[in-house]
Amino acid sequence: MTRIILIGYMGAGKTTVGKALAQDLQLPFYDLDWYIEERFRHTIPQIFAEKGEDGFRRVEQNVLHEVAEFEDVVISCGGGTPCFFDNMDYMNRQAMTVYLKASPDVLFQHLKMGKTERPLLKGKTDEELKAYIQASLATREPFYSRARYTLDVSLLDDYKKIQDAVRLLRELLNL
């Protein structure tokens, strides 16, 4: 059985690399945030607005426990998922966990390219965004670094770079 969970900061490329890896391994791919939105018929920003961050994190934990039981799967988690409750310990018990590690500059570039609305970034200027990324990454790094594997990712701005990341990931996981 193959169960891979990708973690890392928002904008690190978890969904992009996860989809490409799952396709390469011919496994189903689940993005935890998309799964939550599908299940609750609300967007993540709507759930944040209705339940607050604490309420959202409880929903996220419950859905993580469901999806991480699936067999032969690649899962990408939201950036905060590993940082709450016992989620990181749980993920390490359930799967091969991989931290997609990116520098604050790369994260900034990815988030600027990104088209999705992210509740935690709303209304920030470029300078505020850079400062926010650095501060919150410092807080989350101790959780991310508990993953079984770490893959440094660069700017994933073209198909070849995404395929290179998948190849490196397969080598790292011996797949």
Secondary structure, DSSP 4 states (H G I P E B T S, - for coil): --EEEEE-STTSSHHHHHHHHHHHHT--EEEHHHHHHHHHTS-HHHHHHHHHHHHHHHHHHHHHHHHTT-SSEEEE--TTGGGSTTHHHHHHHHSEEEEEE--HHHHHHHHHH--S--GGGTT--HHHHHHHHHHHHHHHHHHHTTSSEEEE-----SHHHHHHHHHHHHHHHT-
